[in-house]
Structures are given as structure tokens and as C-alpha cells.
Amino acid sequence: MTPSGAADRARRTPDPGTGRPPRTADAAGGRSGRGADPAGRAERAVSPSVRRQARRLRPGRATRAAAGVKDVAAAAGVSLGTVSNVLNRPEMVSPTTRAKVEAAMASLGFVRNESARQLRAGSSRIVAYLMLDAGNPFFTDVARGVEEAAQAAGLSVFLCNSNEDAAREADYLDLLEQQRVQGVLITPIDPDSSRLRKLPSRGTPVVLVDRAIDDDEHCSVAVDDVLGGEIALSHLIELGHQRVAFVGGPNTIGQVTDRRDGARRAVEDAGLPADSLVDVLTGALTVAEGRGAGQRLAGLRADRRPTAAFCANDLLALGLLQQCVSLGLRVPEDLAIVGYDDIEFAAAAAVPLTSVRQPRQLLGRRAAELLLDESSNPDHEHQRVTFTPELIVRTSTRGTT
């Protein structure tokens, strides 16, 4: 057999390991059966690590790893510093180069590693709002105000719910501190908590929302709840009510005790006996507790039953209103009702609810602004901001006349 015939036979004989013809070099240094292959030579010239990276980034792989800043820099043909500037200081990069880097990010599916940035910076671009009760629309309205201020500053917001549970509140505070949030806004169960006092000294600013505190360690933003309670009771007394129920609880919530104190002040100023204000304690500030309070009031003797009720929040007032309607009691003829917060549902109730209005979104926005100033301004001074409540009179006290 001639040498060329032997070569032909070798090319036609399958490799026993793969079932494919063996590869043999041709005279030009290419691979037999394919002729000259410049692309193949170029592939062999690329280092194995680069080929692995290309395979790793190839679209469609089920286990594809996330692209990093080095991959973006290589794809865009720029330095790591340029990529960093595009991410953190885009104004320092020319529009043309920035567009090139952003196109590389898009093509690679690059997602910024915020955890790594946070580790370097020592804090995140996140603020947290730990609210008292996520089921209460008052607090979701406050959260909207927080979000407005945070978005304007390029920050994100974590929303947490203590659900009026001190242990749960403590767990959240520990977690938020561990996450190195830029600061915490909180409507606390106990504003004098030692845990709250320790956070600023360890580097996490805290602003109290809907709860005033007179100390040198925190900012606070609140409504004058004592005045709010006084306004509510004064309104009912002016309408001729001599015996009024205060519906609210638990007493561990500062807003409840402040509103009750304001109601007692109004009773005293009117020259009425102290027992003109009848306490109806609730276990929570919910619609269900309001219904329960209504059942208890309806069960009192007619000569001892209050002719009006001031509820510590609108949810209680709405529950009380529901129970009155179900029992056939007329509002306000048999029982006049005043709520607190003036949430959207107050005006939309079957009997529109008189309520003490708080500037809910303004509370959140102002609190977030104070927090952002504290976290970035070395000359920050703590402030105690107090808003004045406003009585919104509707059918539940005035009737339809």
C-alpha cells in the first residue's frame, strides 16, 4: 500500500474511543478533513482560562454564573476603574464610554453586587421603617411618605411589621443592624427601650415616627396626641354628651395613653366629674376589637350607657360602628362616634366617621428626611418635630342635619 493510501485509510477508519475519524495534521499545520482552519488555530492560541470564561458566560447554559465587573470591563474594552465609575460616579465618564459599558452590562446580564459594595462601604443604601401594625392603613400611608423621601435620595426602603409585639420588634432591630441599613425609622412599642438608645451609639441612626421623645439621642416626628384627644372630647361635650366612652388599648402603646390623657383633660376643663369618661379597654387597635367594644357597650344598663364614644384609632371606630349597625343602634342618635387618624375608610364608611386627622404621609416624609440628614451630615442636630392634629367632623357625630 502506498503511503498516501495508508493515510487515506487512516482518515477513513473511526477512532475506537469516539467513533469519529482521527484528527491528523495536514501539510499546512491544520486538521485533516477540514483543510486550513485559521479560526481553529486562533482558538488553540487562546488560553484555557479565557476559553473557560467564554463557556461560563455563553448564553443559554442552565448553570451560568453571574457576570462580574471584570467580565464587563473585558467586553467593553475598558479598565475596571471605568466600570466602577459608571456604577458609582457616572458623571465622571464620557457619554460614549458610559454607553459602551452599559451595553456590555446589558449583553452579559450584569447585576450589581450590592452586598460587596455594602461590605466595602460599611453601610447599605437602604433605610428601614419598622411599623407598629401593617394591617392599619395609617402606617402604610406613613410608609408612602418614607418612600417618597428615600426615592428622592436614591435609596430603597425595607418595611417591617412589629405587630405590636415587643419580642418581634427586638428581633427586627437586631436583623436591621446586622444588615448595616443606613438608618431605622420606627413607631416603637416602648420609646424608652434601651435597645433603641444603643443603636445610634453603634452607628445606626434611629428616628421615632408617630411617637415623640425628649432626649438627645434621637430625632422624633409625631402629632400632639394629647391635644388630639382633647379636641375629640371637647367636640363631643359641645354637642351635649355628658358620658363618653374612651375605647382603646393596650395601655402599653404610648399613643393610646396620650389620647386618653387628652380626653381626661377635656372632661376636667369642662367641669364634668372624672367618671364621665368611661374606659373600655381593648387588646389591640383593630376592627374586631372595636366590634367587641360595641357589644360590651350595648350590654350596659341604659342609664349607665355612654351616649358617645371616642376611639383611639379609626379601625376601632369602624368596628364599633359596624356593631352598632348590626345591633340596630343609630349613629349618632344612640351613640355618637369619633375616631382618630382619618384614614381613607373613615369618610367612606356607611355612616361617615368624624375623626382626628394626622398628616400621615407628611409624618413619614419628614422623618425620613431627618434620618437621611443624620446619616450623612456630620453637623446634624436632633430635632423633635410635632404636628398639630385637626378634627374632621362628619355624620357620625353631627348627624345629617
Stockholm file with secondary structure:
# STOCKHOLM 1.0

chainA/1-401         MTPSGAADRARRTPDPGTGRPPRTADAAGGRSGRGADPAGRAERAVSPSVRRQARRLRPGRATRAAAGVKDVAAAAGVSLGTVSNVLNRPEMVSPTTRAKVEAAMASLGFVRNESARQLRAGSSRIVAYLMLDAGNPFFTDVARGVEEAAQAAGLSVFLCNSNEDAAREADYLDLLEQQRVQGVLITPIDPDSSRLRKLPSRGTPVVLVDRAIDDDEHCSVAVDDVLGGEIALSHLIELGHQRVAFVGGPNTIGQVTDRRDGARRAVEDAGLPADSLVDVLTGALTVAEGRGAGQRLAGLRADRRPTAAFCANDLLALGLLQQCVSLGLRVPEDLAIVGYDDIEFAAAAAVPLTSVRQPRQLLGRRAAELLLDESSNPDHEHQRVTFTPELIVRTSTRGTT
#=GR chainA/1-401 SS CCHHHHHHHHHHSCCTTTSSCCCCBCTTSSBTTTBCCHHHHHHHHSCHHHHHHHHHHCTTCTTCCCCCHHHHHHHHTCCHHHHHHHHHCGGGSCHHHHHHHHHHHHHHTCCCCHHHHHHHHSSCSEEEEEESCTTSHHHHHHHHHHHHHHHHTTCEEEEEECTTCHHHHHHHHHHHHHTTCSEEEECCSCTTCHHHHHHHHTTCCEEEESCCCCSSSCEEEEECHHHHHHHHHHHHHHTTCSCEEEEECCTTSHHHHHHHHHHHHHHHHTTCCGGGEEEEECSSSSHHHHHHHHHHHHTSCTTTSCSEEEESSHHHHHHHHHHHHHTTCCTTTTCEEEEEECCHHHHHSSSCCEEEECCHHHHHHHHHHHHHHHHHCTTCCCCEEEECCEEECCHHHHTTC
#=GC SS_cons         CCHHHHHHHHHHSCCTTTSSCCCCBCTTSSBTTTBCCHHHHHHHHSCHHHHHHHHHHCTTCTTCCCCCHHHHHHHHTCCHHHHHHHHHCGGGSCHHHHHHHHHHHHHHTCCCCHHHHHHHHSSCSEEEEEESCTTSHHHHHHHHHHHHHHHHTTCEEEEEECTTCHHHHHHHHHHHHHTTCSEEEECCSCTTCHHHHHHHHTTCCEEEESCCCCSSSCEEEEECHHHHHHHHHHHHHHTTCSCEEEEECCTTSHHHHHHHHHHHHHHHHTTCCGGGEEEEECSSSSHHHHHHHHHHHHTSCTTTSCSEEEESSHHHHHHHHHHHHHTTCCTTTTCEEEEEECCHHHHHSSSCCEEEECCHHHHHHHHHHHHHHHHHCTTCCCCEEEECCEEECCHHHHTTC
//
